[in-house]
């Protein structure tokens, strides 16, 4: 194998693929990165027990030449040092060459690295996901959907199924749900008939996989293709293949958790509410429970307070757009509320309470998008 | 006490003073910040066993009004939460008020923090350094002197005196020396007669104090006043007093460590050498010893190599400006060499070797400043 390649392109691909490479993998060769040169370009592969990432650098793309020289072949290289080596090379072009013994030379300017490679035949054959269950979305929309839900997955392995985001595709609606049983985030979109008539109802993707995916895919309007099998999901853009395992088990029915009526409704500026809660939680953090209290007052005002016996108290008064319904005193985890408000992305939100002991929901005031955040209160009164 | 003060000014002062406040101080009240309002302005004080920092916010400065309202008084406030509280306040003005019971209220817009203060009389009386041993420097020059030497202090407490930087003022020359016994950094300047005829020869300032000082003082040409007593040193700018303890003991005589002749002299571009060594050290780091080898070659070339048996080898060829004297093979710690080159701040450096087993020295090629870096080689040949 021999390639003469643009350093910046190579660097970008390496950084993407590194996200799938673990320092201490179950199979030793998976601490390496597979480099494969074909007549079309160079493919880098990294894999761990959860995800596999392939990044493809085309020889030429949009009239730009990224690979000047290309002799097909393949090799596996220890991944740990690669990002630093490539980043610090003196010139903008890199030559990578390997011989029959998998001795690899990386050259750039007067710098020469000789690295011990490994036999690519020892690299596990990765599952090829072939399925008709395939549809596409705009890449930036998928990024938003993940950002609006993925933060709410459980970080505890007590109920492993809750560490993933539930994807449901039915009648041209795609719905994502995540919950750690204290709060819930859900977003639903119409898929505009791009789903080829397919549907699925029990796809649960590990939250960690989605976090890595969101770091790699770009904020573009280009389509991302999504294919689903029984135990895997593949996200495909022009240059990246991202394969994740799915979580086993049935995702709980969450729709019954969402109250269908409310007793108190508050309309308020999202950013002002977020900042007030953030300040109130400054002292609450000292207790490690991070609880703030919210009380409705006359003249459309909210009082937000918290206290830490040793340090002191915080009191915020916030003027809302409107408060309708019953008076309310409620306590909740400040972080859950801030996460929810941040995910909603709306200047004005409406919050629907059903008493101090029942979960409450937060939606954009102008509901043009089907997004809903639910937070369970904490009993303090 | 009552003050109405600009948030940004207050924030800046708090951040400076926080650098002297430890989370777990020996005396509990030192986890607090002392706030003192006088008719001239507000003084904040923080202190730990090594340093004391006072920051003063004048009521008015250069025609700007920083404090709109001022009722004298003082109080001690738990420091841990202060930076976050002040940073996140909604308005650009902050009101701070305390009563006889040291209950403190911080108000800004609709936010109100009630904090439990402490009696300022319980705050230790800080030593007032009055001495005639005082001189001044340009602040930015002091910053440079510290940056060029302080990195070389020892981090081990085996010989505590080596954890500090030795300051020597004699005949209008100020000299700083730091060494961890593997490398040495020294810089000497002429003080242009601003030293009031004073001299000292055994002032050793803890490296950690100098690191904190360098974060606080600004890169200006304004003077910084330096006063020295037997066991303390005070750095004074317009708004900051920075007091540090001195280290006990005699600093070793270091001048005899510096070779006065050389057998091989290399003149080379500093940045190119630094980058070559940095690349060569990428694999060397795997051994945890970080050793690179340097070999002089024909045609004014240097070969820089390192190897890690498991990973591979790196080889760099560097064209120098000149190599004079004996041929040389030498090994050294890459980090020491990179630190030294970075401190020198010169495009071209000259390196003076006295054989593979003797310390070598690095100087700017155009010696307009008295700076010298010394590195002890490692025995590998």
Interface residues (C-beta under 8 A of the other chain):
Chain A: X78 X81 X84 X85 X88 X89 X90 X104 X110 X111 X112 X113 X114 X115 X116 X275 X276 X278 X279 X282 X283 X286 X310 X311 X312 X313 X314 X315 X316 X317 X318 X319
Chain B: X78 X81 X84 X85 X88 X89 X90 X104 X110 X111 X112 X113 X114 X115 X116 X275 X276 X278 X279 X282 X283 X286 X310 X311 X312 X313 X314 X315 X316 X317 X318 X319
